[in-house]
């Protein structure tokens, strides 16, 4: 990948705070790709962040301020540098 195509990290960076596995505050959010009660996938300045759990909902999303607040029963968080193809995930769920 050419240098000019790499994403530049803002001066604010990226952080998340998990409180009692029930509330997660995330900064450095660029976009939310997938949202359902079991999984939220967000593009952050440090890569894709996948949050899995149950009864998940977005309490606050402010892309101008790069903020996301998730509430629900949070079971796991994982980072990936790969982007998510929403269409392929939908098809894989249908044909399981």
N, C-alpha and C positions, 0 to 999 in steps of 0.2 A: 504494500500500500504506500503510495507516495506520501511524503511528509505533509504536504498541504491538505491531504484528505483526512488526516487524523483529527479526531475531536480534541479541542483544547479544553482543559479543565479550568473552570473559573476560579477566581481567588477565594470564593466562598467554600469550595470543596464539597465533600459529601459526608454526611454523618447520619447515623440512625440511633435512636434511643428506644429500647424495648422495656416497657414497664409491666411487670407481673405477667408476662406472656399474654396480655390482654390489649395493650395499646402500643403502637409503634409510630414514632414521629421520625420522618425521613426528610433530610434536606438534600439539595443537589439533584432533584427529580427533573427530568427533561420531558417525559411523557409516560402515560400508563397504557400498556399494550393490551393486557388481558385483565378482566375483572369479573369474578364470580364468587359465590360464598365460600368456595374451597381454595381459591388461588388468586393472587394478584401478581402481575408481572409489570414491573416499572423499569423504564430506561433511566439510569442515573448517570452522573458524570464519571462513575467508576465502572460502568458495565451494567448488564441486565441484573435486576434483583428480583428473585422469585420468592414470594412469601406464601407458604401453604398453611392451612388450618381449617377451621370450621366456623361458620357464621361470620365470615369476614365481611366488613363493609368499610367503605371509604368515608371517614368522618369529615375530612377536609382535603381539597385538592386545589392548590394555587400554583399554576405553572409559571406565572410571572415572578413569583417569589421562590419558585422551585421547592415547594413544600407539599408533603403528603402525610396525612395522619390516617392510620388504619386501626380499626378496633375489631375485636372478636377473639376467638381462641387461636392463638398463633402457635403452630407446631414446629415450623422450620423456616429458615431463611438461607438462600443460596445465591451466589453471584455467578455470572457467566459473561463472557465477552461476546457471545453470539446473540444475534437478534432473533426474535421469535416470529415464526410464520404462523399467523393466526388461522389461516385456512387449513393448513395441514393438521393442526391440533384438533380442529373441529371434525375433520374427516376421520382422524384416528379414533376419536371418541365414538363416532357413529358406527364404525366397523369393528369395534372391539367385541 
